């Protein structure tokens, strides 16, 4: 859950007082999905650049 704090998606107070564990886990899953998509796009751009050489 500290990833959420580090990425400024939630504060420690919010994680303790506002979000349920289920909600915090869903927020983390959304964060991971976004990073996975960004990484996939980066890899695809690298492959496209290599093909263009």
PDB file of N, CA, C and O in Angstrom:
ATOM      1  N   UNK A   1       0.804  -1.196   0.000  1.00  0.00           N
ATOM      2  CA  UNK A   1       0.000   0.000   0.000  1.00  0.00           C
ATOM      3  C   UNK A   1       0.854   1.270   0.000  1.00  0.00           C
ATOM      4  O   UNK A   1       0.378   2.355  -0.336  1.00  0.00           O
ATOM      5  N   UNK A   2       2.110   1.114   0.380  1.00  0.00           N
ATOM      6  CA  UNK A   2       2.968   2.299   0.386  1.00  0.00           C
ATOM      7  C   UNK A   2       3.206   2.833  -1.015  1.00  0.00           C
ATOM      8  O   UNK A   2       3.552   4.003  -1.180  1.00  0.00           O
ATOM      9  N   UNK A   3       3.026   2.000  -2.016  1.00  0.00           N
ATOM     10  CA  UNK A   3       3.132   2.458  -3.401  1.00  0.00           C
ATOM     11  C   UNK A   3       2.082   3.531  -3.664  1.00  0.00           C
ATOM     12  O   UNK A   3       2.358   4.512  -4.355  1.00  0.00           O
ATOM     13  N   UNK A   4       0.897   3.356  -3.128  1.00  0.00           N
ATOM     14  CA  UNK A   4      -0.162   4.351  -3.309  1.00  0.00           C
ATOM     15  C   UNK A   4       0.225   5.689  -2.703  1.00  0.00           C
ATOM     16  O   UNK A   4      -0.082   6.743  -3.261  1.00  0.00           O
ATOM     17  N   UNK A   5       0.893   5.647  -1.571  1.00  0.00           N
ATOM     18  CA  UNK A   5       1.347   6.880  -0.921  1.00  0.00           C
ATOM     19  C   UNK A   5       2.474   7.493  -1.739  1.00  0.00           C
ATOM     20  O   UNK A   5       2.471   8.695  -2.003  1.00  0.00           O
ATOM     21  N   UNK A   6       3.429   6.678  -2.138  1.00  0.00           N
ATOM     22  CA  UNK A   6       4.571   7.162  -2.906  1.00  0.00           C
ATOM     23  C   UNK A   6       4.127   7.813  -4.212  1.00  0.00           C
ATOM     24  O   UNK A   6       4.654   8.853  -4.607  1.00  0.00           O
ATOM     25  N   UNK A   7       3.170   7.204  -4.869  1.00  0.00           N
ATOM     26  CA  UNK A   7       2.667   7.727  -6.143  1.00  0.00           C
ATOM     27  C   UNK A   7       1.623   8.828  -5.942  1.00  0.00           C
ATOM     28  O   UNK A   7       1.040   9.323  -6.907  1.00  0.00           O
ATOM     29  N   UNK A   8       1.398   9.198  -4.707  1.00  0.00           N
ATOM     30  CA  UNK A   8       0.456  10.260  -4.326  1.00  0.00           C
ATOM     31  C   UNK A   8      -0.976   9.986  -4.787  1.00  0.00           C
ATOM     32  O   UNK A   8      -1.723  10.896  -5.146  1.00  0.00           O
ATOM     33  N   UNK A   9      -1.323   8.718  -4.764  1.00  0.00           N
ATOM     34  CA  UNK A   9      -2.687   8.334  -5.090  1.00  0.00           C
ATOM     35  C   UNK A   9      -3.569   8.358  -3.846  1.00  0.00           C
ATOM     36  O   UNK A   9      -4.788   8.502  -3.937  1.00  0.00           O
ATOM     37  N   UNK A  10      -2.937   8.216  -2.686  1.00  0.00           N
ATOM     38  CA  UNK A  10      -3.658   8.241  -1.413  1.00  0.00           C
ATOM     39  C   UNK A  10      -2.661   8.588  -0.312  1.00  0.00           C
ATOM     40  O   UNK A  10      -1.464   8.324  -0.428  1.00  0.00           O
ATOM     41  N   UNK A  11      -3.172   9.177   0.742  1.00  0.00           N
ATOM     42  CA  UNK A  11      -2.321   9.464   1.898  1.00  0.00           C
ATOM     43  C   UNK A  11      -2.469   8.339   2.921  1.00  0.00           C
ATOM     44  O   UNK A  11      -3.395   7.531   2.841  1.00  0.00           O
ATOM     45  N   UNK A  12      -1.555   8.297   3.870  1.00  0.00           N
ATOM     46  CA  UNK A  12      -1.653   7.285   4.929  1.00  0.00           C
ATOM     47  C   UNK A  12      -2.974   7.454   5.675  1.00  0.00           C
ATOM     48  O   UNK A  12      -3.638   6.472   6.008  1.00  0.00           O
ATOM     49  N   UNK A  13      -3.344   8.691   5.930  1.00  0.00           N
ATOM     50  CA  UNK A  13      -4.602   8.958   6.626  1.00  0.00           C
ATOM     51  C   UNK A  13      -5.769   8.388   5.831  1.00  0.00           C
ATOM     52  O   UNK A  13      -6.655   7.746   6.394  1.00  0.00           O
ATOM     53  N   UNK A  14      -5.769   8.625   4.518  1.00  0.00           N
ATOM     54  CA  UNK A  14      -6.854   8.102   3.690  1.00  0.00           C
ATOM     55  C   UNK A  14      -6.896   6.578   3.728  1.00  0.00           C
ATOM     56  O   UNK A  14      -7.969   5.982   3.819  1.00  0.00           O
ATOM     57  N   UNK A  15      -5.730   5.959   3.659  1.00  0.00           N
ATOM     58  CA  UNK A  15      -5.704   4.493   3.683  1.00  0.00           C
ATOM     59  C   UNK A  15      -6.203   3.935   5.010  1.00  0.00           C
ATOM     60  O   UNK A  15      -6.827   2.875   5.052  1.00  0.00           O
ATOM     61  N   UNK A  16      -5.923   4.656   6.092  1.00  0.00           N
ATOM     62  CA  UNK A  16      -6.366   4.177   7.411  1.00  0.00           C
ATOM     63  C   UNK A  16      -7.811   4.533   7.716  1.00  0.00           C
ATOM     64  O   UNK A  16      -8.530   3.741   8.326  1.00  0.00           O
ATOM     65  N   UNK A  17      -8.246   5.727   7.294  1.00  0.00           N
ATOM     66  CA  UNK A  17      -9.530   6.260   7.756  1.00  0.00           C
ATOM     67  C   UNK A  17     -10.635   6.292   6.702  1.00  0.00           C
ATOM     68  O   UNK A  17     -11.816   6.260   7.047  1.00  0.00           O
ATOM     69  N   UNK A  18     -10.270   6.353   5.431  1.00  0.00           N
ATOM     70  CA  UNK A  18     -11.278   6.569   4.391  1.00  0.00           C
ATOM     71  C   UNK A  18     -11.569   5.286   3.614  1.00  0.00           C
ATOM     72  O   UNK A  18     -12.725   4.889   3.464  1.00  0.00           O
ATOM     73  N   UNK A  19     -10.512   4.646   3.125  1.00  0.00           N
ATOM     74  CA  UNK A  19     -10.691   3.475   2.272  1.00  0.00           C
ATOM     75  C   UNK A  19     -10.798   2.195   3.101  1.00  0.00           C
ATOM     76  O   UNK A  19     -10.138   2.037   4.129  1.00  0.00           O
ATOM     77  N   UNK A  20     -11.643   1.297   2.625  1.00  0.00           N
ATOM     78  CA  UNK A  20     -11.630  -0.057   3.181  1.00  0.00           C
ATOM     79  C   UNK A  20     -10.457  -0.780   2.530  1.00  0.00           C
ATOM     80  O   UNK A  20      -9.897  -0.299   1.545  1.00  0.00           O
ATOM     81  N   UNK A  21     -10.091  -1.913   3.067  1.00  0.00           N
ATOM     82  CA  UNK A  21      -9.006  -2.689   2.475  1.00  0.00           C
ATOM     83  C   UNK A  21      -9.352  -3.065   1.044  1.00  0.00           C
ATOM     84  O   UNK A  21      -8.494  -3.006   0.163  1.00  0.00           O
ATOM     85  N   UNK A  22     -10.583  -3.445   0.806  1.00  0.00           N
ATOM     86  CA  UNK A  22     -11.014  -3.815  -0.538  1.00  0.00           C
ATOM     87  C   UNK A  22     -10.858  -2.645  -1.512  1.00  0.00           C
ATOM     88  O   UNK A  22     -10.392  -2.831  -2.636  1.00  0.00           O
ATOM     89  N   UNK A  23     -11.242  -1.456  -1.089  1.00  0.00           N
ATOM     90  CA  UNK A  23     -11.112  -0.273  -1.944  1.00  0.00           C
ATOM     91  C   UNK A  23      -9.649   0.057  -2.214  1.00  0.00           C
ATOM     92  O   UNK A  23      -9.287   0.404  -3.338  1.00  0.00           O
ATOM     93  N   UNK A  24      -8.820  -0.049  -1.201  1.00  0.00           N
ATOM     94  CA  UNK A  24      -7.390   0.235  -1.364  1.00  0.00           C
ATOM     95  C   UNK A  24      -6.751  -0.779  -2.307  1.00  0.00           C
ATOM     96  O   UNK A  24      -5.906  -0.416  -3.124  1.00  0.00           O
ATOM     97  N   UNK A  25      -7.139  -2.027  -2.203  1.00  0.00           N
ATOM     98  CA  UNK A  25      -6.605  -3.045  -3.101  1.00  0.00           C
ATOM     99  C   UNK A  25      -7.055  -2.811  -4.535  1.00  0.00           C
ATOM    100  O   UNK A  25      -6.288  -3.056  -5.466  1.00  0.00           O
ATOM    101  N   UNK A  26      -8.272  -2.346  -4.728  1.00  0.00           N
ATOM    102  CA  UNK A  26      -8.747  -2.019  -6.071  1.00  0.00           C
ATOM    103  C   UNK A  26      -7.969  -0.835  -6.641  1.00  0.00           C
ATOM    104  O   UNK A  26      -7.623  -0.828  -7.823  1.00  0.00           O
ATOM    105  N   UNK A  27      -7.697   0.158  -5.809  1.00  0.00           N
ATOM    106  CA  UNK A  27      -6.902   1.301  -6.243  1.00  0.00           C
ATOM    107  C   UNK A  27      -5.499   0.861  -6.638  1.00  0.00           C
ATOM    108  O   UNK A  27      -4.955   1.337  -7.634  1.00  0.00           O
ATOM    109  N   UNK A  28      -4.914  -0.043  -5.864  1.00  0.00           N
ATOM    110  CA  UNK A  28      -3.592  -0.574  -6.188  1.00  0.00           C
ATOM    111  C   UNK A  28      -3.639  -1.362  -7.500  1.00  0.00           C
ATOM    112  O   UNK A  28      -2.725  -1.260  -8.318  1.00  0.00           O
ATOM    113  N   UNK A  29      -4.683  -2.132  -7.696  1.00  0.00           N
ATOM    114  CA  UNK A  29      -4.824  -2.908  -8.935  1.00  0.00           C
ATOM    115  C   UNK A  29      -4.928  -1.979 -10.141  1.00  0.00           C
ATOM    116  O   UNK A  29      -4.360  -2.270 -11.194  1.00  0.00           O
ATOM    117  N   UNK A  30      -5.637  -0.882 -10.003  1.00  0.00           N
ATOM    118  CA  UNK A  30      -5.721   0.095 -11.087  1.00  0.00           C
ATOM    119  C   UNK A  30      -4.356   0.707 -11.371  1.00  0.00           C
ATOM    120  O   UNK A  30      -3.990   0.900 -12.530  1.00  0.00           O
ATOM    121  N   UNK A  31      -3.605   1.012 -10.326  1.00  0.00           N
ATOM    122  CA  UNK A  31      -2.255   1.547 -10.497  1.00  0.00           C
ATOM    123  C   UNK A  31      -1.387   0.549 -11.258  1.00  0.00           C
ATOM    124  O   UNK A  31      -0.686   0.919 -12.199  1.00  0.00           O
ATOM    125  N   UNK A  32      -1.438  -0.728 -10.843  1.00  0.00           N
ATOM    126  CA  UNK A  32      -0.625  -1.756 -11.506  1.00  0.00           C
ATOM    127  C   UNK A  32      -1.040  -1.929 -12.964  1.00  0.00           C
ATOM    128  O   UNK A  32      -0.187  -2.109 -13.834  1.00  0.00           O
ATOM    129  N   UNK A  33      -2.331  -1.877 -13.233  1.00  0.00           N
ATOM    130  CA  UNK A  33      -2.802  -2.000 -14.612  1.00  0.00           C
ATOM    131  C   UNK A  33      -2.265  -0.847 -15.459  1.00  0.00           C
ATOM    132  O   UNK A  33      -1.832  -1.063 -16.591  1.00  0.00           O
ATOM    133  N   UNK A  34      -2.288   0.368 -14.924  1.00  0.00           N
ATOM    134  CA  UNK A  34      -1.757   1.519 -15.650  1.00  0.00           C
ATOM    135  C   UNK A  34      -0.271   1.366 -15.933  1.00  0.00           C
ATOM    136  O   UNK A  34       0.181   1.667 -17.038  1.00  0.00           O
ATOM    137  N   UNK A  35       0.497   0.903 -14.948  1.00  0.00           N
ATOM    138  CA  UNK A  35       1.933   0.744 -15.166  1.00  0.00           C
ATOM    139  C   UNK A  35       2.212  -0.391 -16.149  1.00  0.00           C
ATOM    140  O   UNK A  35       3.137  -0.295 -16.955  1.00  0.00           O
ATOM    141  N   UNK A  36       1.427  -1.457 -16.090  1.00  0.00           N
ATOM    142  CA  UNK A  36       1.596  -2.562 -17.037  1.00  0.00           C
ATOM    143  C   UNK A  36       1.314  -2.095 -18.467  1.00  0.00           C
ATOM    144  O   UNK A  36       2.037  -2.460 -19.394  1.00  0.00           O
ATOM    145  N   UNK A  37       0.278  -1.299 -18.645  1.00  0.00           N
ATOM    146  CA  UNK A  37      -0.060  -0.778 -19.968  1.00  0.00           C
ATOM    147  C   UNK A  37       1.046   0.141 -20.469  1.00  0.00           C
ATOM    148  O   UNK A  37       1.441   0.058 -21.632  1.00  0.00           O
ATOM    149  N   UNK A  38       1.546   1.010 -19.610  1.00  0.00           N
ATOM    150  CA  UNK A  38       2.630   1.915 -20.001  1.00  0.00           C
ATOM    151  C   UNK A  38       3.876   1.131 -20.389  1.00  0.00           C
ATOM    152  O   UNK A  38       4.538   1.475 -21.369  1.00  0.00           O
ATOM    153  N   UNK A  39       4.205   0.090 -19.643  1.00  0.00           N
ATOM    154  CA  UNK A  39       5.367  -0.741 -19.967  1.00  0.00           C
ATOM    155  C   UNK A  39       5.173  -1.471 -21.291  1.00  0.00           C
ATOM    156  O   UNK A  39       6.115  -1.596 -22.074  1.00  0.00           O
ATOM    157  N   UNK A  40       3.973  -1.949 -21.544  1.00  0.00           N
ATOM    158  CA  UNK A  40       3.691  -2.651 -22.797  1.00  0.00           C
ATOM    159  C   UNK A  40       3.820  -1.694 -23.981  1.00  0.00           C
ATOM    160  O   UNK A  40       4.348  -2.067 -25.028  1.00  0.00           O
ATOM    161  N   UNK A  41       3.342  -0.474 -23.816  1.00  0.00           N
ATOM    162  CA  UNK A  41       3.460   0.518 -24.889  1.00  0.00           C
ATOM    163  C   UNK A  41       4.914   0.859 -25.152  1.00  0.00           C
ATOM    164  O   UNK A  41       5.309   1.035 -26.305  1.00  0.00           O
ATOM    165  N   UNK A  42       5.716   0.954 -24.101  1.00  0.00           N
ATOM    166  CA  UNK A  42       7.146   1.231 -24.264  1.00  0.00           C
ATOM    167  C   UNK A  42       7.830   0.100 -25.012  1.00  0.00           C
ATOM    168  O   UNK A  42       8.625   0.344 -25.920  1.00  0.00           O
ATOM    169  N   UNK A  43       7.527  -1.127 -24.637  1.00  0.00           N
ATOM    170  CA  UNK A  43       8.105  -2.287 -25.315  1.00  0.00           C
ATOM    171  C   UNK A  43       7.687  -2.338 -26.778  1.00  0.00           C
ATOM    172  O   UNK A  43       8.502  -2.647 -27.647  1.00  0.00           O
ATOM    173  N   UNK A  44       6.439  -2.040 -27.051  1.00  0.00           N
ATOM    174  CA  UNK A  44       5.954  -2.040 -28.435  1.00  0.00           C
ATOM    175  C   UNK A  44       6.665  -0.962 -29.247  1.00  0.00           C
ATOM    176  O   UNK A  44       7.022  -1.195 -30.402  1.00  0.00           O
ATOM    177  N   UNK A  45       6.873   0.210 -28.659  1.00  0.00           N
ATOM    178  CA  UNK A  45       7.589   1.284 -29.357  1.00  0.00           C
ATOM    179  C   UNK A  45       9.033   0.874 -29.647  1.00  0.00           C
ATOM    180  O   UNK A  45       9.568   1.198 -30.708  1.00  0.00           O
ATOM    181  N   UNK A  46       9.660   0.170 -28.717  1.00  0.00           N
ATOM    182  CA  UNK A  46      11.027  -0.320 -28.942  1.00  0.00           C
ATOM    183  C   UNK A  46      11.060  -1.311 -30.107  1.00  0.00           C
ATOM    184  O   UNK A  46      11.941  -1.246 -30.964  1.00  0.00           O
ATOM    185  N   UNK A  47      10.085  -2.234 -30.128  1.00  0.00           N
ATOM    186  CA  UNK A  47      10.029  -3.215 -31.210  1.00  0.00           C
ATOM    187  C   UNK A  47       9.809  -2.534 -32.560  1.00  0.00           C
ATOM    188  O   UNK A  47      10.429  -2.902 -33.558  1.00  0.00           O
ATOM    189  N   UNK A  48       8.929  -1.548 -32.581  1.00  0.00           N
ATOM    190  CA  UNK A  48       8.666  -0.809 -33.827  1.00  0.00           C
ATOM    191  C   UNK A  48       9.915  -0.063 -34.293  1.00  0.00           C
ATOM    192  O   UNK A  48      10.202  -0.014 -35.489  1.00  0.00           O
ATOM    193  N   UNK A  49      10.650   0.513 -33.354  1.00  0.00           N
ATOM    194  CA  UNK A  49      11.877   1.229 -33.704  1.00  0.00           C
ATOM    195  C   UNK A  49      12.921   0.275 -34.262  1.00  0.00           C
ATOM    196  O   UNK A  49      13.641   0.620 -35.199  1.00  0.00           O
ATOM    197  N   UNK A  50      13.006  -0.917 -33.696  1.00  0.00           N
ATOM    198  CA  UNK A  50      13.966  -1.917 -34.178  1.00  0.00           C
ATOM    199  C   UNK A  50      13.596  -2.421 -35.572  1.00  0.00           C
ATOM    200  O   UNK A  50      14.478  -2.697 -36.385  1.00  0.00           O
ATOM    201  N   UNK A  51      12.317  -2.540 -35.847  1.00  0.00           N
ATOM    202  CA  UNK A  51      11.869  -2.976 -37.173  1.00  0.00           C
ATOM    203  C   UNK A  51      12.169  -1.931 -38.240  1.00  0.00           C
ATOM    204  O   UNK A  51      12.428  -2.257 -39.399  1.00  0.00           O
ATOM    205  N   UNK A  52      12.130  -0.671 -37.825  1.00  0.00           N
ATOM    206  CA  UNK A  52      12.350   0.421 -38.771  1.00  0.00           C
ATOM    207  C   UNK A  52      13.789   0.643 -39.135  1.00  0.00           C
ATOM    208  O   UNK A  52      14.071   1.440 -40.029  1.00  0.00           O
ATOM    209  N   UNK A  53      14.708  -0.022 -38.487  1.00  0.00           N
ATOM    210  CA  UNK A  53      16.136   0.191 -38.760  1.00  0.00           C
ATOM    211  C   UNK A  53      16.548  -0.398 -40.071  1.00  0.00           C
ATOM    212  O   UNK A  53      17.716  -0.306 -40.450  1.00  0.00           O
TER     213      UNK A  53
END
